[in-house]
Amino acid sequence: MAEKKEETKAPAAPAPAGGNKKLMIIVIVLLVVLLAAIGGLAAYLVLGQSHAPETASGAHAEQAAPKKEKKEGPPIFEKMDSFVVNLTGGPTAPMLQIEMQAELADEEAKNNFKAYMPKIRSAVILLLSSKSEEELATADGKVKLRAQIKRIMNEAMDAADTEPVEGVLFTSFIIQQQ
């Protein structure tokens, strides 16, 4: 009889589990990051609702600016005479021709505005003549100018607590080269 040689094979070695472990670690890390992001967002929303943003003076925004009551009827506007000033930049600097109207709080503010007109015009001329063409060329520059004019008008009217001038509207804005 022929003897059969039994081949003894070593049991098959399991495939290295390194790939599965790496995948498991990546999944766990991603879950931890996701949970941290969700927790951070939830904390931001919860804390953001309970604390109002603070203004530069440290007071809550709600306390710093009381809500304005909406007026009945159309807004009150006062047209100003045209302004023509040289912008900064030397002898060849362009000229600015601007027409505007002030939006006023009420009829009393309109009367005060008319009474303070020489002081307001002087302050506005000084502001406009300090500007350069580059500052006023963009829409953002014009928006900043409107805010500055409004502030100057209210200061010229000695309005410390109130804002009789609620807004400034440009009705004509021309920069002309000389």
Secondary structure, DSSP 8 states (H G I E B T S, - for coil): ----------------SHHHHHHHHHHHHHHHHHHHHHHHHHHHHHHHHHS--B-TTSSBHHHHS------SSS-EEEE---EEEE-SSSTT--EEEEEEEEEESSHHHHHHHHHTHHHHHHHHHHHHHT--HHHHSSHHHHHHHHHHHHHHHHHHTT-SS--SEEEEEEEEEEEE--
